[in-house]
Amino acid sequence: MSQPTPVRPRPRPVLVRGLAPRFALLIGDSRVTSALQVACVDDVIDVRYPESHIRCRLLLQPAIGRLLCAFHVTHLALDGTAEERHRMDLTLDGSLGSAAQREAILRRLHAFRCAATASRVRAATRVPDRASPPLGHAYLTAA
């Protein structure tokens, strides 16, 4: 005797809302492949790198026909705590989700990541201040 096949529930369609899903193609770009997480949900593009967390809130301004991208960037210390916070607004022209708008957002994401990486390098190579002044000085002279 054969057993009856189990009835599988039908998949429910996912309601896609907001502006961020129109930018979902940026997830496959090589500039964000090293990210720990990339999400385009509702009106937010969220990118997490080991050295930073970048959140881009999207707002359509229908009166002037532009897209406002409000970037909130948190540079992370080596232990994962917030070290520096930055905020920047970018206004983009063109059709919503176009290749030009995606490229502009990708350039900003990449620039913020490079700045966070440079900040970590500066922190790692920082020489601590000495409590007492140096005892002697040495000078290099050419003869």
C-alpha positions in Angstrom: 0.0 0.0 0.0 1.2 3.4 -0.8 1.0 6.2 1.6 -0.8 9.3 0.7 1.4 12.2 -0.3 1.4 15.0 2.2 -0.4 18.2 1.2 2.0 21.0 0.9 0.8 24.5 1.8 0.7 26.9 -1.2 3.4 29.6 -0.9 2.0 32.9 -0.1 3.0 35.9 -2.2 5.2 38.3 -0.3 4.0 41.8 -0.3 6.9 43.9 -1.6 6.6 47.5 -0.4 8.8 50.5 -0.2 11.5 51.9 -2.3 14.5 49.8 -1.4 13.5 46.6 -3.3 14.0 48.6 -6.5 17.7 48.8 -5.6 18.0 45.0 -4.8 20.4 44.5 -7.8 23.2 46.3 -5.8 23.4 43.2 -3.6 25.3 41.3 -6.4 27.8 44.1 -7.0 31.4 43.3 -6.3 31.8 46.4 -4.0 29.4 44.9 -1.5 30.5 41.2 -1.7 32.6 41.5 1.4 29.7 42.7 3.4 28.4 40.5 6.2 24.8 41.4 5.4 23.0 43.4 2.7 19.3 44.0 2.9 16.9 46.1 0.8 13.7 46.1 2.8 10.9 48.7 2.8 12.6 52.1 2.5 16.0 51.1 3.9 19.2 49.7 2.4 21.2 48.2 5.2 24.8 47.1 4.7 26.9 45.6 7.5 30.7 45.3 7.1 33.1 44.1 9.9 34.3 47.7 10.3 31.1 49.6 9.7 27.3 49.6 9.6 25.7 51.7 6.8 22.0 52.5 6.7 20.5 54.4 3.8 16.9 55.5 4.2 15.1 56.3 1.0 12.5 59.0 0.6 10.8 60.0 -2.6 10.2 63.7 -3.0 7.3 63.8 -5.6 7.1 67.6 -5.6 10.5 67.9 -7.1 10.8 64.4 -8.6 14.0 63.4 -6.7 15.1 60.7 -4.4 16.6 61.6 -1.1 19.1 59.1 0.4 19.8 59.7 4.0 23.0 57.8 5.0 23.7 56.9 8.6 27.2 55.4 9.0 28.6 53.9 12.2 32.3 53.1 12.2 32.9 50.1 14.5 35.9 49.6 16.9 37.7 46.3 16.9 35.5 45.1 19.8 32.3 45.9 17.8 31.3 49.0 19.7 30.3 52.2 17.9 33.4 54.4 17.5 32.2 57.2 15.2 28.9 58.2 13.7 28.4 60.1 10.5 25.3 61.3 8.6 25.0 62.5 5.0 22.1 63.3 2.7 22.3 62.7 -1.1 19.7 63.8 -3.6 19.4 61.8 -6.8 17.7 62.7 -10.1 16.3 60.2 -12.6 13.9 57.3 -12.7 13.5 55.4 -9.4 15.8 52.4 -9.1 17.7 53.3 -12.3 21.3 52.1 -13.0 22.6 55.6 -12.4 20.9 55.9 -9.0 22.2 52.4 -8.0 25.7 53.4 -9.1 25.5 56.6 -7.0 24.4 54.7 -3.9 27.1 52.0 -4.5 29.8 54.7 -4.8 28.7 56.2 -1.4 28.6 52.7 0.2 32.1 52.0 -1.0 33.5 55.4 0.1 32.0 55.0 3.6 33.5 51.5 3.8 37.0 52.7 2.7 36.8 55.5 5.2 35.9 53.0 8.0 38.8 50.8 7.0 41.2 53.7 7.0 40.0 54.7 10.4 40.7 51.2 11.7 44.2 51.3 10.2 44.9 54.7 11.8 43.7 53.4 15.2 45.8 50.3 14.9 49.0 52.2 14.1 48.4 55.0 16.6 51.4 55.4 19.0 50.3 55.9 22.6 51.3 59.2 24.3 54.1 58.9 26.8 53.6 59.9 30.4 57.0 61.5 30.7 59.0 63.5 28.2 61.8 61.7 26.3 65.2 61.7 28.0 67.3 62.5 25.0 67.1 63.4 21.3 68.8 61.9 18.4 69.2 63.7 15.1 70.1 62.2 11.8 72.6 64.3 9.9 74.2 63.9 6.5 77.9 64.6 6.1 
